[in-house]
Amino acid sequence: MHKHRMMTPGPTDVPSEVLLEGAKKQIHHRSVEFQRIYSEILDLLKIVFKTSRPVLPILSSGTGAMECCVANLTSLDTKPIVIEGGWFGKRWNDICCGYGLETETIQVDWGKSAEPELLEEKLIENPNCSAVFVQLCETSTGAVHPIQELQEICFKKGVLLVVDGISGVGAEKCETDEWNLDAVIAGSQKAFMNPPGLSYITLSDRAWNAVRNSKHTRFYFDLRKYLDGYEKKNHPFTPPTSLLHSQLAALKMISDEGIDNSVRRHSLLASATRAGVKALGLKLFAEHPANSVTSVWMPEGLDSSLFIKKLMAEEGVTIAGAQGPWKGKFFRIGHLGFVDSNDIILALSAIERVLKKMGVVIELGAGITAAQNILVKKGEYK
Ligand SMILES: *Cc1c(COP(=O)(O)O)cnc(C)c1O
């Protein structure tokens, strides 16, 4: 028998209190009771996104919110620039392609982060660009992009920066208003401690102008409908009320912790994880590693897919593999959302045992000791 522990960068573990809220009796989505719950959610979302502007719940997984951004913020007569540093950067390109847009790509090697100077050059070469698409945390590689610097460059050029913060918001520093971010999106199954199925979007005034001017045909994902619903504290379509009930409970937990404290917790847990794997002689994949997920090279000659299978079968711990061209080469430990110090220690200890059994030369306990040494300094993260 195993206790199952999910340490993936989405979906993430959901607290029982939150899950139980989702089991509540159904309410009608045009009732006063719904409006009360919905407006509470809308207020709490602003805290998590660090914005005073509306944050709109979209009824889809994260990719739907990405599509929403493409459908509402681009036009066929412009050429978006996509910063592609991994699987999810590629998804921006795929969605743009689906909308008939020709894009310009800034290819970033997997594991590396975008270089602001390169964006500056690309923008000069492409005066017809009106929007740049990027990730806050490129979940497939575990790297963070320098969003604040990228935004400053875009802002000066009057170009929108669209930030896929699906795995980042709540875990990475993301100052939507202070940094003048034009578009930020998130997903319920990442740091929002809720099951999959909801995503969130917030836009700057400049971005709202683009929404009004876009000539793309849209219906379900027309953000103007959502803004109208926001003002009436109502959703344009039938929302998943159960997921909203549970999301409200999770948002309350996040706001009770405090969003800055939540980011600090993620930063502490990520540091402990990195120290742990490094002490086992393993190497990190990302140059600028994220708070949400730690990517680790598999030791030479071993397949990370096999390691992940063993970790699940023998220890009940689920972590994620590498996607696309890197399959089998590295593994990813998710530590976002409902995660604490003990989860990190348990995951590292299971990783140690399985690596040892696979014949990797490691000293049992070295990883958890290094992590412990970071975790006892918790006070410094306050
Ligand atoms: C998880 C994730 C997505 C995809 O979201 P879905 O909910 O699977 O549609 C997109 N971008 C990033 C950065 C992610 O982490």
The ligand as a Gaussian input file, in Angstrom:
#p B3LYP/6-31G(d) Opt

LIG

0 1
 C       -0.154000      23.855000     -17.403000
 C        0.259000      24.914000     -18.322000
 C       -0.455000      25.200000     -19.501000
 C       -1.579000      24.344000     -20.013000
 O       -2.695000      24.454000     -19.290000
 P       -3.899000      23.418000     -19.467000
 O       -4.646000      23.705000     -18.214000
 O       -3.322000      22.040000     -19.533000
 O       -4.637000      23.788000     -20.675000
 C       -0.048000      26.272000     -20.269000
 N        1.005000      27.021000     -19.924000
 C        1.732000      26.753000     -18.819000
 C        2.905000      27.614000     -18.504000
 C        1.382000      25.698000     -17.989000
 O        2.114000      25.438000     -16.890000

